[in-house]
Every structure is written in structure tokens, then in C-alpha cells.
Amino acid sequence: MSILRTQQLRFRYPAQPNWALDGVGLAIRSGELTWFTGALGSGTSTALLALAGLAPRLTGGERQGVVELEGHDPATLNPIHAGIAYLGPSPALQLSGIARTVRDEVAVGPMNLGWDRDRILDSVERAMTRVRVDHLADRAPGALSGGETQRVLIAALLAVRPSIWLLDEPFSALDHPSRELVGALCVEVAREGAAVLIASDDADQMAPLADRLVVFSRGTVALDGSAGALLAGDALLLTGASTTDAGRLAAMAGWPAPRPLTAAALLAQRATHQATQTAVNRPARAATPVSPRHLPTSSPAPILALEAVGFGYDRGLQVLRDVSLELGASEAVGLFGPNGAGKSTLLRLAMALEAPGSGVVRTLGRSTKGLSPEDLAPRVGFLFQQPERQLFATSVRAECAVALQLAGWSASRVGKAVDGVLEELGLSAVAGEHPYDLPLPSRRLVALASILVAGPELVLLDEPTAGLDGTSQERVIRVIRQRVETGLAALVITHDAIFAHETLDRALQLRGGTLVSNGSVRDVLDGTIMSRPAALAVALELGIPAGDDRRAQVAAVLSTTATGEVRP
């Protein structure tokens, strides 16, 4: 049964000439998990805002057409009373600001509904237990990690038992176990009768969860149907939306639709191809040899060094304990571990945003004691998990020019450098736009461009690919790898399996504020910490050595079709 529908829905943001949504017609059904996706800027986030009644009520702008929830326009309703639960792509901005503890935060919704005390307490405890944040109940909401905040807000939504869930990139900051937990929860609440809508560019995460896939393109609905059927076909690729890593490999290899969507299915289909080849006595195409990625050794003077570092916040919570590590030039290193392990705190220490409680942090050979971030920039660049925290100029071009202008570069030199980084990251077309008129993933690209443009020696990146479509993700991978090869040191927090395995040389794992492992990405990131992308899983199965072009090499091996033809 349709619970929420749109008809000829159009919406545009203030001062924008183009419609972010243009003629969208949808019927959202109870008991169904619907997945919204599309190329960057296609309108998925805006569609969720409109369905929640928040655009234009909170965003400003102009809306035309119909949005109807059981005969009412959601824009005229109180979302919580109407049974609408909305989670935005920047969860930290959605905290109430009035709650002293996590338990209080989860209770805000039920309190606003006027429930009695016993019902509130029961619902809050049930929700926290179901999302496994009960151990955080007495923590201050503002002291949580990004992933912890995301789960607490999901618990807060669950506590009011909504009939409509509108979730924008709900997995972006979550570790692997939390992704599995939240994914299973979304399926469960849909089976319990709720309408669940998730906007996400993570096809590997969403493919096994979604009943229905709606693909947006330039503000319109380009495709609408079964998630499995659309992912396996050709039409999805033409929209610029992301498919699964296995589907992308099969497409690169020239396999016709329907294509396999998992590594296991891809390998099984390849085995069928090989059997066909044997029958017709046609040799398979051999893989081109791959040179292993250069693994640099630490220089005598590390770019970043932590020596027995301990750190705790004001409330006495010890976040890091006796952490020692080194990062050299031409090295990309990942920081991994469960939500709340201290990863973001470690980056803040490296940037002199915090001072260690014990031990020494040396950045570019200098102890950070007594330093401020201004003493390190632009030689050190920091990408926040929430890019809103570092964007302030009135245009994308101006944002990227700030550091160079402060460094005294000439106007022509600034212009050339800015043009170059905007081209690399696919931002040239929006150079004149205000950063806050762009979708959140594009803002993240702008923030990344603004630190790379000055040619830093060290970058500290917190979730650099969160919410990016496949094309933008590949751009970021390429840009970081190219700079690392020419001397850049990169310390990265990421929950993006493809980025981790294709970009990083080494992996550090934190657990409970302690460094518990330091080794190759493949060895440290087993299946309990991060899922392995299909390109890696297939490469391991086929004995293809690690290399910068692993995906291309795997595609070359897979390039024989089911009929035994060998692609040129």
C-alpha cells in the first residue's frame, strides 16, 4: 500500500536557476526498503528532504507539484507526529543540543510526543539495546565519535517507532560490524511494516538489502525497479550511478548483462566461461604482468611520529594509550578500528588541534607542543569528517585559492594551481558556485581540493570518499596515489573498502585507544574489520599480484565472454 507519493515534484534551492528535482513521480509503499542512488548531484538527498517536508521549509527555495502523506502535505505536518524519521548526511548537526547524556538524547523524541515516563524509559532502553549503543548511555552526545553519533541518532529515530524512515548515507561513518547491524535493522523495520528509504552510493552495502532501486539522474527518476535486476543490467551504468564492485569488473571485462553482483558469483560465472572455452578449444586471454606497488621505507626523519602518546578529554575518558607510530614520505597509511577507537582524535593530535596528555607528537619534525594548526598549514592539510567545519569562502574557486594567497603566490600561479586541482577532482564545472549550494559529497571534494592545491607534505584525511559516486571515488583514489608517488605522506581514516585496498600501503588498527596491529592492508583488514572488494577477492583467488591497476588486471583476466570469445 502506498503511504507516501509525489506527482510532478519540482524543487530548486534559493538563488539556483536549475531544478534540483524536476518532475519526480514516486509511490512509496509500506513494508518495502527502497534505495535511492545516482551520480553525484543527481537529487537523491533533495528527494529525501522533500519527502520529509523539510524542503523548502528548512532549506528555503521553491517547490512545485504534489507531495502527499495519507492525504496531507508533509510540509504542513510535524514530522515526528506524522511518523516521519529523517537522518541527514551530517549526523553531528542533528543532535538536539539540549541532552546531557545519550540516554537523554534518545528520549527527546518520545518526550516531544508526550508519552508517559514509563513508556519513554522502556522505548529508550529498547532502542539503545537494539542499535547496541546502551554502553554509551551515560556519555555526553558531543563527546562521541562520528560513527557513534550516527548510531545514537538511529536509536533516537527508532525510539519513536516511525512509519517512514528517510536515511541519507546512514552507513558513511560506521565500522564494518555497525554497518551490518544497521543494515539488518533497516530490513527488520521494513518487514515490520515501515517504509524505509535510503539514499546511498555504496552499492555493495545496499545491493543485498534493497527491495527496490530508484535511480536519479539530473533531478529526474531515470530507473525504478528491482534492485538486483537494475544493478545487473546496462541501463544503470548509463546514468553514472555506482554499481557493485563485481558488476563494475564484469562491465570492464565486456561481459553482457545480466552481470554478477558479488565476487563469488563472478568467479562462478568465470568458471562456466572457462568450461565453455575448453569445449571449443579456445585459449583464454592471459593477464598482463603487474609490477607490485612500491612500498616505501620510513625515512630517517619521519613526516609524522607519535612517541608513547596518551590523550583524554575533559570528562576523564582516556581515548589514546601509549600509541607510537611513524609515517614517512611517499607513504599512504590507513587508520582502522571500531567506532570510538580514537582514530579522529589521533588525526587532531597530528594537526595540533589537540595536545597530547603524555608522550610526544612530532609533525614535520617539530613537537606539536605549543603549536597551533596555523603553524603547520599549508604544509600539512586536514580534511574534517564534516567539511562544513572548514569551508568559508563564497565560491569553490575562492576556497581553493585561500591558502595560496596567504602564502604570497602570484595571481597567475594561484589561478593555474586552482584550475589544475579542480580539473583533477571533477569540480571545474562548479568553480563559481558557493560551496554550500553543493551536495555534501561535493563539499567534501572541495575541502579536499583546498588542501591539495598547496602541495602539502602531509595530509590527514577523515573519510575522504564518504558519499561519493564511483566516478568521484576513482578520481580521489587516482589523485592521492599520484601525489603519494611524488612524496606526499597521507594518514587516512576510511570505511571505504575499495579506497582502502586500492590506495593505502599500510594499515594501522586501533582498539580501545591502543595500537594493536601495523602491517599490510590485506593482512590487517580481514573480513571482520572491513569487507574485501570484489577486485581484491578475485585477484587473490586468481593469484594476481597486488598493483595500482588491480581492477584493470582482474578485468583483463575476466575478459572472455560466456561464448568463448576473447575481447581485444
Number of C-alpha atoms within 10 A of each C-alpha: 10 13 17 22 20 21 15 15 21 22 25 22 19 12 10 12 8 12 18 20 26 21 18 21 16 17 12 20 20 18 22 22 24 26 25 25 29 29 22 25 20 23 27 30 23 24 26 23 23 22 24 27 23 19 22 18 15 10 14 14 15 16 19 14 15 17 25 18 22 12 10 13 17 21 20 10 15 12 17 17 13 16 17 23 22 25 21 19 25 21 22 20 12 14 20 14 11 10 16 13 17 28 24 21 22 30 25 20 22 22 16 11 12 10 14 10 12 9 12 21 19 12 22 28 18 16 24 25 14 16 19 17 19 19 10 16 19 12 17 16 25 15 16 17 19 21 21 24 26 27 25 28 26 25 28 27 24 24 24 26 19 20 20 28 26 23 24 25 20 25 26 23 29 24 23 20 16 20 20 13 16 19 18 13 16 22 19 15 21 23 15 13 14 23 26 27 27 25 27 26 27 22 23 20 16 23 19 14 17 23 18 20 24 21 28 27 22 19 25 22 22 16 17 16 13 14 21 18 15 21 25 23 18 15 14 19 18 10 17 19 22 26 27 24 23 27 28 24 28 26 23 16 21 19 20 13 16 16 23 25 24 20 22 14 14 20 19 13 17 19 13 16 21 22 14 17 20 13 10 11 11 14 13 19 15 11 15 12 10 14 11 12 13 12 14 15 11 14 12 7 13 18 24 22 23 23 15 16 22 22 23 18 13 7 9 8 11 15 19 26 19 15 22 16 15 15 23 23 22 26 28 27 26 25 25 26 25 19 25 21 21 26 26 22 20 26 23 18 22 29 27 23 15 19 23 21 14 16 16 21 27 20 21 19 12 14 17 23 14 8 15 14 18 12 13 19 18 23 16 25 25 24 23 20 19 20 21 16 10 15 20 14 15 13 19 27 24 20 22 29 24 17 18 22 15 9 11 9 13 10 11 9 11 20 16 11 17 26 17 15 22 22 13 16 21 17 21 16 9 17 20 13 16 18 27 16 15 16 18 22 20 23 21 27 25 28 26 24 26 28 27 26 23 24 17 19 22 33 26 24 22 23 21 26 25 24 27 23 23 22 15 21 21 16 16 22 19 18 16 18 21 14 19 21 17 12 17 22 26 30 25 26 24 26 27 24 19 21 19 27 23 22 25 22 23 23 25 23 21 22 18 16 23 19 21 13 14 17 14 17 19 16 11 18 21 11 11 10 17 21 18 20 21 26 23 23 17 25 18 13 11 12 10 18 15 19 17 18 14 20 22 17 24 25 24 21 19 29 27 24 22 18 12 21 16 16 14 8
